[in-house]
Amino acid sequence: MDELEREITFQEGSGIYYYYYKHMLNSASFQRGFYELVFDNRTIAGQTINAVERLSLYPELMTSFIYRLYVGQDYMEPIYFYIGAVFSLQAVHVTALFMCSWMLSGTWVSGMLTVVWYVINRLDTTKVDQAVPQRDHWALPYYSCQVAALTGFLSNKISSVTEMLCYLTMSATTFSFLLMWEHSHYILFIQALCLFFLDSFDLLPPHKVADVHKVYISSLFLAYLVQFQNSSLLSSPLLSLIIGSVLARHFQQTMKVGPLVARVMKLFLHFYLVFTTSITFSYLVKKLTPPSESDFILKFLEVKFGLNTTTDFITNFLLCAESLQAPSQDLFLRLTQTSLLPFYFLVLMVCLLSTLETIYRRLSGQPAKTTVSFEDGRIGEHPEIIYHVFHTLLLGGLTMLFDRVKYLWTPYVCMFTAFGVCSPDLWMTALKWLKFKSTHPVVMALMLSTVVPTIIGFSLWREYGPHVLAELVHDELEFYDPETVELISWIKLKTPAAAVFAGSPQLLATVKMCSGSAVTSLPLYSDVSLLKRTEDTHQVYALRSAEEVYKILTSHKTNYVIIEESICTELSYDRTCRIKDLLDISNGHVVYEHGEIYSFSKQGRFCHEIKLNYSPYTNYFTRVFWNGLYHVYKVNSVISFQY
């Protein structure tokens, strides 16, 4: 496999990140390469962008720096070092889950069971084998380490030295996580929300909550500076929640005292104050800072939850993205077949009920016990376990809405479930409720915490072991796309270096990665301006005239437009999510009759009409390349009127 064929295996438009890694290696120096990325005028036609800030290229900066400094091409090819770095981080990801499960249960067996479930359910725990360079594959290992460190920090059974070590690890990994992924502050908001609930219900010492808030604020501040004053961090829900929580606590210093009814009333008032203050702070910051993607996210969520409707192409385009739709039933079927989901519900039910008992005791005025013995059977008294209960519930709720969140939720389901079935505390809690008397509860709990994971392990090995090992050791993912290879080879040989290409964002990312040519858009769906450019270039699949499409393409300085057969001739039973249908709805080229939607316009569909090679299409465009998947047309700089 040559270099070109290796590069196009980066799927889903993720190859654009590898392009910048190559650019850093090919630059005269690291400093020169960094400067060219900060002032990048070779990627988006007609624009100079800060690619480091806009695409979160810190992983590529660090990887290229290490490669230039310590490795070099004599020892390893750049692409193998890059892929190796990503997969090494996945090993760190799994190791952190292993350690987290071990800390919760007190036995390494739960860590092993976590890894087994993670590998068996790898279709739903990771997507790294399909799109290696994506930002979450770089970021989530740091988040796993941060969660493991937070788990240790919340525990009441650690020494001051261990607590300080966990705190420092949590600080470093929180900052790294914010740096690696533009959406990381939303994930940390979910975590902060869990800690807010723990603090509100008096399940966690106040000084630990304050310490974690210090980590969040310092990490946000450092990330804001390093990311070129990223305004989205100032208006992030994470910072708003922290500000609201601190102010509400200042005005409610007696919130955690009084009888049950009074404390419940104070709690509702506390929730109201926190969320009102948070929303007000976020609103004020947005008014004082440049517009960010958060406004568009609110519009998207309104339509997602059925609170509004829209004909806007960008909103409907994102709603149709598979990763932003609700997961299919196949996800739950797969997790059930591997026995993960049934045991998860068992563990979650026991931990949740015990947590609710603990909350009732706190609201009733009963103080927290400094030490909880195994014989007490109160697993819900451990703050680190309560945190994971809230954590997995919130992530699970998001997974029910957005399929992509499963790659965050499912690994923690593996960890949480493995901890539960291997934890004597969980079985002791359940036996206390059942008032088990035939055998001493302590003995029975210890037996179940050993026997149940053993049975699960042997059954998983018998059912999946040989098959999974064969796939991991022998099978190789083959990616054969001769039409794309042919297209990229033609672009590299037959087009000028300064040419600008228009097409679908995923294809343009591949064009940019392999040829270095400028493009009109990129597959960065958190950037509204790029999404608007994507809508413009997709007009080649709409019911538009040659003149209209020509004006749109020339406004983006396009020299060549690539039309994909898979989009132009797409057939689907769901006619609401095809690109051409979304464009027709957005452009007002539809007619509603008897509940059906029909496309109608005096113009034919551009991508079909241009292939017929007649005027006026030949006046504006000249076909210069075609194969089974792609048609490339040169946008004429001088219009020739031929009839």
Disulfide bonds with the S-S distance in Angstrom:
Cys320-Cys577 2.06
Cys568-Cys607 2.10
